[in-house]
Amino acid sequence: MQESIVPLRLLIVGYGNVARSLLPLLASRRTWFEQTLHVTPYISGIGTRHQGFYVYSDGVPADILAQQSDPFVWFRTHGQRMENIEQFITIGASVSASVCIELTTLQPQNGEPARTHIRTALQSGMHVITANKGPVAYAQHELLALARQHHRQFRFESTVMDGFPLLNLKQFTLQAVGIRAFRALLNTTSSLVLSLIEQGRTMQEAIHDAQERGIAEADPSYDLDGWDAAMKTTILANTLLEGNIQPSMVTRESIRTLSLEDIREAARMGTPVRLISEAKYVQNSIVASVHPQKIQANDILLTARGTTSIITLETETMGTMSFVEHEPEVIQTAYGVMSDLIIIQQSQYPEDSTG
Ligand SMILES: NC(=O)c1ccc[n+]([C@@H]2O[C@H](COP(=O)([O-])OP(=O)(O)OC[C@H]3O[C@@H](n4cnc5c(N)ncnc54)[C@H](OP(=O)(O)O)[C@@H]3O)[C@@H](O)[C@H]2O)c1
């Protein structure tokens, strides 16, 4: 008997680079979602701080919305404007959006207001997916516990290494491997900026390039001063190493302490400087840091060119493993969000998802 195809209704908070990539990605996979999961992705609401928050109770298929030059024009015409984000999330859930996708700007001081958005969405009965590192770095355990309490999922694959399935690898495959340490290049913008400086650009020109590509944080100091990498290091320490640290426990140093000449000279010597994230167990406590370091010629991290991300894991049962994500763009982040959506949907109806 043919399965009926039902809407999978989504609420999108924040419409920047990632959300703009996610919409056409969902649209391009409509047939896959229908054939494999028997759902069609619908957008029930969309909102940002400056554009306002809109809900359309029936939802609009993601592929129809992706054809609009500006989805806000569609929502302003057909949807209902909400007074504030709290009303947006609670009304969105009540009109049967089952997943809230939180894609607002990183705020590295305490992860707010995204942390509150996620709490409200879980308490309203939605699953939550975020690419925003702030709320995860500051409140991963609290938000996961809240999700469990409400029998919902809180997923955040794309907070670290974009679409590379690193957190899901730990959850599904490397569960009992005993990860004791990692060493990684996790901040794409600083890698790009340093490599452009090596090629003769100034810091400002290099930052401008990263912003043009949509990979720099809204405030580029978050990348250059190691905030972004410290958030990611915290998330990995708490996930891969099963720790319970806060971002303030990650020692952090900016790449802006380096002179352009030092950066170029290190590259000329074959030992380029990169912002390295590290965490390891020392006597049952986690020691974590983000520092610019010269990469030696025999170091596997040296294989990561340009914006490539790389991570090496030291494990108790599988030795040393390294994973590389080649030259990620914003589409990889959108894919990480979509992969979380697929896992949520599959875990609700596991018998439907084997293809
Ligand atoms: N870009 C990437 O490749 C990448 C990779 C991994 C993770 N991430 C993370 O993913 C998230 C989204 O990234 P992005 O590149 O799409 O960011 P972005 O282009 O700066 O867009 C952020 C969006 O969030 C909205 N927003 C900010 N604060 C808000 C608030 N308090 N309430 C409602 N909306 C708010 C902004 O709306 P207004 O314009 O109206 O202010 C904007 O639409 C960030 O947390 C980033 O760290 C991004």
The ligand as an SDF file (V2000), in Angstrom:
LIG
                    3D

 48 52  0  0  0  0  0  0  0  0999 V2000
   27.5670   30.9080    7.9660 N   0  0  0  0  0  0  0  0  0  0  0  0
   28.0910   29.7240    8.2420 C   0  0  0  0  0  0  0  0  0  0  0  0
   28.7080   29.0770    7.3920 O   0  0  0  0  0  0  0  0  0  0  0  0
   27.9050   29.1070    9.6130 C   0  0  0  0  0  0  0  0  0  0  0  0
   28.5510   27.9100    9.9190 C   0  0  0  0  0  0  0  0  0  0  0  0
   28.3250   27.2860   11.1540 C   0  0  0  0  0  0  0  0  0  0  0  0
   27.4780   27.9070   12.0800 C   0  0  0  0  0  0  0  0  0  0  0  0
   26.9090   29.1000   11.7740 N   0  0  0  0  0  0  0  0  0  0  0  0
   26.0380   29.7270   12.7840 C   0  0  0  0  0  0  0  0  0  0  0  0
   24.7080   29.7360   12.2830 O   0  0  0  0  0  0  0  0  0  0  0  0
   24.0100   30.8940   12.7480 C   0  0  0  0  0  0  0  0  0  0  0  0
   23.4640   31.6370   11.5360 C   0  0  0  0  0  0  0  0  0  0  0  0
   24.5490   32.0060   10.7180 O   0  0  0  0  0  0  0  0  0  0  0  0
   24.3460   32.9790    9.4790 P   0  0  0  0  0  0  0  0  0  0  0  0
   25.6290   33.0050    8.7610 O   0  0  0  0  0  0  0  0  0  0  0  0
   23.0940   32.6230    8.7530 O   0  0  0  0  0  0  0  0  0  0  0  0
   24.1220   34.3540   10.2570 O   0  0  0  0  0  0  0  0  0  0  0  0
   23.6770   35.7570    9.6630 P   0  0  0  0  0  0  0  0  0  0  0  0
   23.8000   35.7700    8.1820 O   0  0  0  0  0  0  0  0  0  0  0  0
   24.3560   36.7960   10.4670 O   0  0  0  0  0  0  0  0  0  0  0  0
   22.0910   35.7890    9.9860 O   0  0  0  0  0  0  0  0  0  0  0  0
   21.6170   35.7800   11.2880 C   0  0  0  0  0  0  0  0  0  0  0  0
   20.1080   35.9560   11.2680 C   0  0  0  0  0  0  0  0  0  0  0  0
   19.6580   35.9310   12.6250 O   0  0  0  0  0  0  0  0  0  0  0  0
   18.7510   37.0200   12.8210 C   0  0  0  0  0  0  0  0  0  0  0  0
   18.7910   37.3950   14.2230 N   0  0  0  0  0  0  0  0  0  0  0  0
   19.8600   37.8090   14.9440 C   0  0  0  0  0  0  0  0  0  0  0  0
   19.4980   38.0280   16.2130 N   0  0  0  0  0  0  0  0  0  0  0  0
   18.1740   37.7640   16.2910 C   0  0  0  0  0  0  0  0  0  0  0  0
   17.2360   37.7870   17.3280 C   0  0  0  0  0  0  0  0  0  0  0  0
   17.5670   38.1650   18.5620 N   0  0  0  0  0  0  0  0  0  0  0  0
   15.9570   37.4280   17.0600 N   0  0  0  0  0  0  0  0  0  0  0  0
   15.6090   37.0590   15.8190 C   0  0  0  0  0  0  0  0  0  0  0  0
   16.4600   37.0020   14.7720 N   0  0  0  0  0  0  0  0  0  0  0  0
   17.7260   37.3570   15.0160 C   0  0  0  0  0  0  0  0  0  0  0  0
   19.2480   38.1050   11.9050 C   0  0  0  0  0  0  0  0  0  0  0  0
   18.1720   38.9580   11.6530 O   0  0  0  0  0  0  0  0  0  0  0  0
   18.3400   40.5350   11.4080 P   0  0  0  0  0  0  0  0  0  0  0  0
   19.1290   40.6340   10.1300 O   0  0  0  0  0  0  0  0  0  0  0  0
   16.9340   40.9900   11.2890 O   0  0  0  0  0  0  0  0  0  0  0  0
   19.0800   41.0790   12.5840 O   0  0  0  0  0  0  0  0  0  0  0  0
   19.6230   37.2770   10.6620 C   0  0  0  0  0  0  0  0  0  0  0  0
   18.4870   37.0190    9.8950 O   0  0  0  0  0  0  0  0  0  0  0  0
   25.0340   31.7160   13.5460 C   0  0  0  0  0  0  0  0  0  0  0  0
   24.8520   31.4840   14.9100 O   0  0  0  0  0  0  0  0  0  0  0  0
   26.3890   31.1740   13.0850 C   0  0  0  0  0  0  0  0  0  0  0  0
   27.3460   31.2320   14.1190 O   0  0  0  0  0  0  0  0  0  0  0  0
   27.0820   29.7050   10.5670 C   0  0  0  0  0  0  0  0  0  0  0  0
  1  2  1  0
  2  3  2  0
  2  4  1  0
  4  5  1  0
  4 48  2  0
  5  6  2  0
  6  7  1  0
  7  8  2  0
  8  9  1  0
  8 48  1  0
  9 10  1  0
  9 46  1  0
 10 11  1  0
 11 12  1  0
 11 44  1  0
 12 13  1  0
 13 14  1  0
 14 15  2  0
 14 16  1  0
 14 17  1  0
 17 18  1  0
 18 19  2  0
 18 20  1  0
 18 21  1  0
 21 22  1  0
 22 23  1  0
 23 24  1  0
 23 42  1  0
 24 25  1  0
 25 26  1  0
 25 36  1  0
 26 27  1  0
 26 35  1  0
 27 28  2  0
 28 29  1  0
 29 30  1  0
 29 35  2  0
 30 31  1  0
 30 32  2  0
 32 33  1  0
 33 34  2  0
 34 35  1  0
 36 37  1  0
 36 42  1  0
 37 38  1  0
 38 39  2  0
 38 40  1  0
 38 41  1  0
 42 43  1  0
 44 45  1  0
 44 46  1  0
 46 47  1  0
M  CHG  2   8   1  16  -1
M  END
$$$$
